[in-house]
Amino acid sequence: MNNQRTADRNGEGSRIATNRTAVVIAASSLLIAAVGALLARRGLLEAVIANGIAVDALPLYLLVALLAVWLVIWSWGRLLALFE
């Protein structure tokens, strides 16, 4: 029984948990894109981003944005790999 658990795991942990994480991130990216498009279409995006960003926080925002893009790319790659 322990061998079956070991066979179901890869070096990163449970494959099922990793796949669930990828599906959640991919679905969330679609939801965020849809909400952003809806806000832009209705002209409410300017109200959300009225004040702009602080210059001293720009590196943190860039780091978070790059991490988010990397997570979305990873999750979509993982999700599409399930269909191969």
N, C-alpha and C positions, 0 to 999 in steps of 0.2 A: 504494500500500500504506500509506503514511503517512496518507493521507486516511481510510482505513478505521479505523485506530487512533484518529484524532481523532474520527471519528463515533461510536465506541464509548465515548467518554469524555464525562462531563459536567463541570461546574465543580468537582466534589468528587473527581474521579478516576474510576477504573474503576467502571462500574455493576455489573458482576459481583461485584467485590470488596465493594462496598457492600452488595449484596444478600446475599452470603454472610455478611457481618458481622451483618446484620439477622437472618438465619435462626439463626445461632449464639446471639445474644443472646436471641431469642425462645424457642428450645429450652432454653437455660440457665435462663430465668425459669420455665419450666414444671417443670424438674427441681428447682430450688431450692424452688419452692412445694410440690412433691410430697414432698420430703425434710422440709420444715418441717411439713407436715401429718402425715407419718408419725411424726416425733418428738413432735409434740403429742398424737397419738392414743395413743402408747405411754407418755406421761408422762415422756419423756426430755428435753423442752425445758427443764424447770426445772433439770436438771442441767447443761445447756449454758450457761444464763444464771444461774448460781448467785450470782455476786458483783456483778452489776449493772455499770454503767458509771461511769467517773470523770467528775465534773462538769466538770473543766477540758477534757476531750476531747469534750464534748457538741457544740460547734459543728462540729468535724471530722466527727463521726458524722452530724450532720444534713446536712452538705454531701455526704458520700458517699451517704447515703440518697436525697437529692434527685437527685443525679446518676444513681444507679442507676434510680430511677423514671423519669427523663427518658429514659434509654437504653432501658428496656423499652418505654415508650410509643412512642418513635421506631421501634424495631425492629418492633413489632407493626404500626404504621402502614405501614411499608415492606413488611413481609411481606404484609399484606392488599392493598396496592396492586398486588402482582404478579398477583393474581387478578382484577383489574378488566379 
